[in-house]
Amino acid sequence: MSDNNLIQLEKVGQIVSNIGNKLLENNNLLKLIYYNESDALNKPNLTIHQIRDMIGKGSEPITQQKIYKYPFTNKISDIVKSELRFFVPNINPNNIYISDFYIHFQIVVHNSIIEIEDNKIRYWNIVSEILKSLNGFDCGGIGLLYLKSNITMQSWSDYYSGYCFNMYTRTV
């Protein structure tokens, strides 16, 4: 048996990157996160500069970032915005060759902007857009990425609420 066949988790960073890149292709998702207005879906598609700001690569990442690759922190503010957070909460070895690989998603929305046009709910539209983009996506793992958990409500403070869920694939 070669050590090259044992779990080394070399693909983890690439899988997370592939997931992020796939999400950035979804204009509706980006608009729901970027624009606070109730007509967010009717706003223009984001420019490359707006997208760079949202992912923390712009000139003022601290104030403009809305997509993160780490969990929501206890540093709660009352700033009106939406956030998408996705990260690897755990990797469970199946055997010495393959691990179960989970991506955890947190949709965080300021309570004052939850409702959008036509009585739709912003965070449910965000969940739907994520699933449209990623359910069945070949993210570079072993097999396709798919929804693996209940979608649960989360309240982070008096100001923010949203939903959490896991998606799943496997890796070496």
CORTAHU-V518149 format. One record per residue. N is the residue number from 0. RES is the residue in three letters. SS is DSSP state (@ for helix, = for strand, . for the rest). D_FIRST is the distance of its C-alpha to the first C-alpha in Angstrom with 2 decimals. Layout:
N/RES/SS/D_FIRST + N/RES/SS/D_FIRST
This chain:
0/MET/./0.00 + 1/SER/./3.79 + 2/ASP/@/6.63 + 3/ASN/@/8.54 + 4/ASN/@/7.50 + 5/LEU/./8.80 + 6/ILE/./12.59 + 7/GLN/./14.57 + 8/LEU/./17.85 + 9/GLU/./18.67 + 10/LYS/./20.74 + 11/VAL/@/22.97 + 12/GLY/@/25.77 + 13/GLN/@/25.88 + 14/ILE/@/26.05 + 15/VAL/@/28.95 + 16/SER/@/30.60 + 17/ASN/@/30.41 + 18/ILE/@/32.02 + 19/GLY/@/34.72 + 20/ASN/@/35.48 + 21/LYS/@/35.84 + 22/LEU/@/38.23 + 23/LEU/./40.32 + 24/GLU/./41.03 + 25/ASN/./42.92 + 26/ASN/@/46.55 + 27/ASN/@/47.81 + 28/LEU/@/45.22 + 29/LEU/@/46.12 + 30/LYS/@/49.82 + 31/LEU/@/49.55 + 32/ILE/@/47.88 + 33/TYR/@/49.98 + 34/TYR/./53.46 + 35/ASN/./55.12 + 36/GLU/./57.94 + 37/SER/./58.24 + 38/ASP/./58.28 + 39/ALA/@/54.89 + 40/LEU/@/53.77 + 41/ASN/@/56.91 + 42/LYS/./56.31 + 43/PRO/./55.15 + 44/ASN/./51.49 + 45/LEU/./50.22 + 46/THR/./50.35 + 47/ILE/@/47.39 + 48/HIS/@/49.12 + 49/GLN/@/49.44 + 50/ILE/@/45.77 + 51/ARG/@/44.83 + 52/ASP/@/47.10 + 53/MET/@/45.56 + 54/ILE/./42.00 + 55/GLY/./43.22 + 56/LYS/./43.22 + 57/GLY/./47.02 + 58/SER/./49.71 + 59/GLU/./50.07 + 60/PRO/@/46.72 + 61/ILE/@/47.94 + 62/THR/@/50.80 + 63/GLN/@/49.51 + 64/GLN/./45.85 + 65/LYS/./45.29 + 66/ILE/=/41.59 + 67/TYR/=/39.13 + 68/LYS/./35.39 + 69/TYR/./36.01 + 70/PRO/./37.87 + 71/PHE/./41.64 + 72/THR/./42.98 + 73/ASN/./45.86 + 74/LYS/./47.95 + 75/ILE/./50.22 + 76/SER/./53.00 + 77/ASP/./55.57 + 78/ILE/./54.83 + 79/VAL/./55.10 + 80/LYS/./51.86 + 81/SER/=/48.81 + 82/GLU/=/45.22 + 83/LEU/=/41.81 + 84/ARG/=/38.90 + 85/PHE/=/35.26 + 86/PHE/=/32.26 + 87/VAL/./28.92 + 88/PRO/./29.95 + 89/ASN/./26.58 + 90/ILE/=/22.97 + 91/ASN/=/21.63 + 92/PRO/=/17.93 + 93/ASN/./17.52 + 94/ASN/./14.06 + 95/ILE/./11.04 + 96/TYR/./11.01 + 97/ILE/./14.77 + 98/SER/=/17.99 + 99/ASP/=/21.58 + 100/PHE/=/23.58 + 101/TYR/=/27.33 + 102/ILE/=/30.13 + 103/HIS/=/33.33 + 104/PHE/=/36.66 + 105/GLN/=/39.96 + 106/ILE/=/43.17 + 107/VAL/=/45.90 + 108/VAL/=/49.49 + 109/HIS/=/52.75 + 110/ASN/@/54.86 + 111/SER/@/57.80 + 112/ILE/@/55.96 + 113/ILE/./54.15 + 114/GLU/=/56.53 + 115/ILE/=/56.66 + 116/GLU/@/58.97 + 117/ASP/@/59.76 + 118/ASN/@/58.93 + 119/LYS/=/55.19 + 120/ILE/=/52.93 + 121/ARG/@/51.05 + 122/TYR/@/47.91 + 123/TRP/@/47.58 + 124/ASN/@/47.92 + 125/ILE/@/45.20 + 126/VAL/@/42.84 + 127/SER/@/43.73 + 128/GLU/@/43.12 + 129/ILE/@/39.68 + 130/LEU/@/38.72 + 131/LYS/@/40.26 + 132/SER/@/38.13 + 133/LEU/@/34.78 + 134/ASN/./34.58 + 135/GLY/./32.33 + 136/PHE/=/31.47 + 137/ASP/./28.25 + 138/CYS/./27.60 + 139/GLY/./24.22 + 140/GLY/./22.16 + 141/ILE/=/20.46 + 142/GLY/=/23.64 + 143/LEU/=/27.16 + 144/LEU/=/28.84 + 145/TYR/=/31.29 + 146/LEU/=/33.64 + 147/LYS/./32.02 + 148/SER/./34.81 + 149/ASN/./38.52 + 150/ILE/./40.59 + 151/THR/=/42.48 + 152/MET/=/45.63 + 153/GLN/=/45.56 + 154/SER/=/48.59 + 155/TRP/./47.97 + 156/SER/./51.62 + 157/ASP/./55.14 + 158/TYR/./54.38 + 159/TYR/=/50.93 + 160/SER/=/49.26 + 161/GLY/=/46.67 + 162/TYR/=/43.59 + 163/CYS/=/39.90 + 164/PHE/=/36.99 + 165/ASN/=/33.23 + 166/MET/=/31.37 + 167/TYR/=/27.77 + 168/THR/=/24.74 + 169/ARG/=/20.98 + 170/THR/=/18.64 + 171/VAL/./15.11
